[in-house]
C-alpha cells in the first residue's frame, strides 16, 4: 500500500484536545489522517458525515480529557464505544490493523479491555487501571523512556531496542496498576509475552523513581502493547516531539532544528508496517 493511501482515523469526542497534534503527526509523514467524531462512526450524524471504521488502516485515540474524565479517565468514551462499536473495533484489531492510544487514549484502551488483553481481543472487564499519580498532582514534564520491546510492537519496529527517547508527559492519572494480588504475576506475563514497550528512565537510561517516573507506575512501565503487537497504549506524547525544535534542550544542543524529533519514529514505524502489510 502506498503511504498516501493509508487512511488514519483520529477518533474524538467532547473533551478530546490532542487530535490536532495527532492529525499533523500522520499528515507530516504523508498519510491521510482524518479527525472523526465517534458519532460519525455510530451513525448519529448527517448521512454525508457518516464514516465506517473499516475504511481506515490505522486508528488513533488521542490525548485529552474525554467527557471531562468523569467516573474515571477514559471510562465514558470506552463505554460509548462498547455500546455501539464493539464488534467493529474487535474486527479492526483482529484484522491486524494498528491502534494507538496516547495518554487519555491509553486510559481508553485499558477501559475498553484492549490492553493488556492476554486471552481475548477485548476482555469483558478491564484488566488494569491507570490511577492518580503518586505525587497527587498533574505532571507536565519531559520524560525519558527506554525502548524495551524485542520486536513485537509494530509501533517501534524502526527504533533499536535499548534506545532512550524523550517524550513529554502531561497527565494526572498515569499510574499503571494491576490487581494487587496478581501484580507481579501480570508484570512477568507482560515481559514473557514481549508486551512491555517503554519504561521510564533517568537521562542516563537507568530505572529511577520520581520525577523520572512521573506517576509511580508499576515496574516503571510507560507503554504496553497487546499480545499481537498491533495495539499500543502509551502515556507520554510522541506526537509533541515530531521535530527537534520541539525538544526543550534544542537551543542548547545545536543541530538542525527541523531534524526528526524523538517521537517521529513511532509514527514512521506504524506507517512502514501498514505500507508493507496491506
PEGI-V652133 format. One record per residue. RES is the residue in one small letter. SS is DSSP state (H for helix, E for strand, L for the rest). BURIAL is I if it has 24 or more other C-alpha atoms within 12 Angstrom, else O. D_FIRST is the distance of its C-alpha to the first C-alpha in Angstrom with 2 decimals. Layout:
RES	SS	BURIAL	D_FIRST
RES	SS	BURIAL	D_FIRST
//
This chain:
x	L	O	0.00
x	L	O	3.79
x	H	I	6.46
x	H	O	8.47
x	H	O	6.72
x	L	I	7.22
x	E	I	10.68
x	E	I	13.39
x	E	I	16.73
x	E	I	19.62
x	E	I	22.37
x	E	I	25.98
x	L	I	29.51
x	L	O	32.83
x	L	I	33.48
x	E	I	29.93
x	L	I	30.20
x	L	I	27.29
x	H	I	24.55
x	H	I	24.70
x	H	I	24.21
x	H	I	21.21
x	H	I	19.73
x	H	I	20.52
x	H	I	19.10
x	H	I	15.51
x	H	I	16.17
x	H	O	17.66
x	L	I	14.53
x	L	O	12.56
x	L	I	10.97
x	E	I	12.46
x	E	I	15.19
x	E	I	17.96
x	E	I	21.36
x	E	I	22.21
x	E	I	25.72
x	H	I	26.29
x	H	I	28.45
x	H	I	25.55
x	H	I	23.96
x	H	I	27.45
x	L	O	28.31
x	L	O	31.05
x	L	O	30.09
x	L	O	30.55
x	H	O	28.43
x	H	O	26.52
x	H	O	25.60
x	L	O	24.46
x	L	I	21.06
x	L	I	19.44
x	H	I	17.96
x	H	O	15.76
x	H	O	13.80
x	L	I	12.47
x	L	I	10.16
x	E	I	12.78
x	E	I	16.52
x	E	I	19.07
x	E	I	22.84
x	L	I	24.39
x	L	I	27.95
x	E	I	31.14
x	L	I	33.94
x	H	I	32.59
x	H	I	35.60
x	H	O	37.83
x	H	I	37.33
x	L	O	40.07
x	L	O	40.88
x	L	I	38.50
x	L	I	35.57
x	L	I	32.53
x	H	I	34.67
x	H	I	34.78
x	H	I	31.08
x	H	I	30.45
x	H	I	33.20
x	H	I	31.78
x	H	I	28.39
x	H	I	30.22
x	H	O	32.36
x	H	O	29.76
x	L	I	26.19
x	H	I	26.74
x	H	O	25.36
x	H	I	22.13
x	H	I	21.69
x	H	I	22.58
x	H	O	20.05
x	H	I	17.30
x	H	I	18.42
x	H	O	19.13
x	L	O	15.63
x	L	I	14.66
x	L	I	13.04
x	E	I	14.59
x	E	I	17.75
x	E	I	19.59
x	E	I	23.23
x	E	I	25.20
x	L	I	29.01
x	H	I	29.83
x	H	I	26.37
x	H	I	27.47
x	H	I	30.69
x	H	I	28.91
x	H	I	26.85
x	H	I	30.19
x	H	I	31.98
x	H	I	29.38
x	L	I	29.81
x	L	I	26.19
x	L	I	27.63
x	L	I	28.98
x	L	I	28.46
x	L	I	29.94
x	L	O	30.49
x	L	O	28.60
x	L	I	25.30
x	L	I	27.55
x	L	O	31.15
x	L	O	33.89
x	L	O	35.46
x	L	I	34.38
x	L	I	34.85
x	L	I	35.25
x	E	I	36.16
x	E	I	35.84
x	E	I	39.46
x	L	I	41.26
x	L	I	41.23
x	L	I	44.29
x	L	O	45.46
x	L	O	45.84
x	L	O	44.14
x	L	O	40.90
x	E	I	39.48
x	E	I	37.65
x	E	I	37.33
x	E	I	35.13
x	E	I	34.25
x	E	I	33.39
x	E	I	31.04
x	E	I	30.71
x	E	I	27.47
x	L	I	28.75
x	L	I	25.75
x	L	I	25.60
x	L	I	21.85
x	L	I	21.15
x	L	I	19.73
x	L	I	16.02
x	L	I	17.28
x	L	I	19.40
x	L	I	17.74
x	L	I	18.25
x	L	I	21.80
x	L	O	24.61
x	L	O	26.77
x	L	O	30.06
x	L	I	28.82
x	E	I	30.61
x	E	I	28.94
x	E	I	30.48
x	E	I	29.10
x	E	I	31.67
x	E	I	33.01
x	E	I	34.44
x	E	I	35.58
x	L	I	38.75
x	L	I	37.47
x	L	I	35.40
x	E	I	37.76
x	E	I	35.76
x	E	I	38.21
x	L	I	38.52
x	L	O	41.61
x	H	O	44.38
x	H	O	45.66
x	H	O	42.23
x	H	O	40.81
x	H	O	41.24
x	H	O	40.04
x	H	I	36.81
x	H	I	36.13
x	H	O	36.75
x	H	O	34.36
x	H	I	31.60
x	H	I	32.26
x	H	O	32.46
x	L	I	29.10
x	L	I	27.48
x	L	I	26.88
x	E	I	28.58
x	E	I	26.09
x	E	I	28.43
x	E	I	32.22
x	E	I	34.47
x	E	I	36.43
x	L	I	38.84
x	L	O	38.13
x	L	O	39.15
x	L	O	36.59
x	L	O	39.33
x	L	I	39.27
x	L	I	41.60
x	L	O	42.91
x	L	O	43.29
x	L	I	42.28
x	L	I	39.49
x	L	I	38.54
x	L	I	39.05
x	L	I	39.24
x	L	I	40.80
x	L	I	37.84
x	H	I	38.72
x	H	I	38.03
x	H	I	36.58
x	E	I	33.24
x	E	I	31.00
x	E	I	27.71
x	E	I	26.81
x	E	I	23.87
x	L	I	24.03
x	L	I	24.63
x	L	I	21.00
x	L	I	19.92
x	L	I	17.36
x	E	I	20.06
x	E	I	21.79
x	E	I	24.98
x	E	I	26.36
x	L	I	29.54
x	L	I	29.31
x	E	I	27.03
x	H	I	24.33
x	H	I	23.27
x	H	I	26.78
x	L	I	26.50
x	L	I	23.39
x	E	I	25.74
x	H	I	28.82
x	H	O	31.21
x	H	I	30.50
x	L	I	32.15
x	L	O	35.87
x	L	O	37.04
x	H	O	35.17
x	H	O	38.37
x	H	O	40.25
x	H	O	37.84
x	L	O	36.96
x	L	O	33.88
x	L	O	31.29
x	L	O	31.07
x	L	O	27.63
x	L	O	26.26
x	E	I	23.72
x	L	I	25.50
x	L	I	25.45
x	L	I	23.23
x	H	I	20.20
x	H	I	19.20
x	H	I	18.65
x	H	I	15.95
x	H	I	14.44
x	H	I	14.47
x	H	I	12.74
x	H	I	9.86
x	H	I	9.69
x	H	I	9.94
x	H	I	7.29
x	H	I	4.59
x	H	O	6.58
x	H	O	7.59
x	L	O	5.62
//
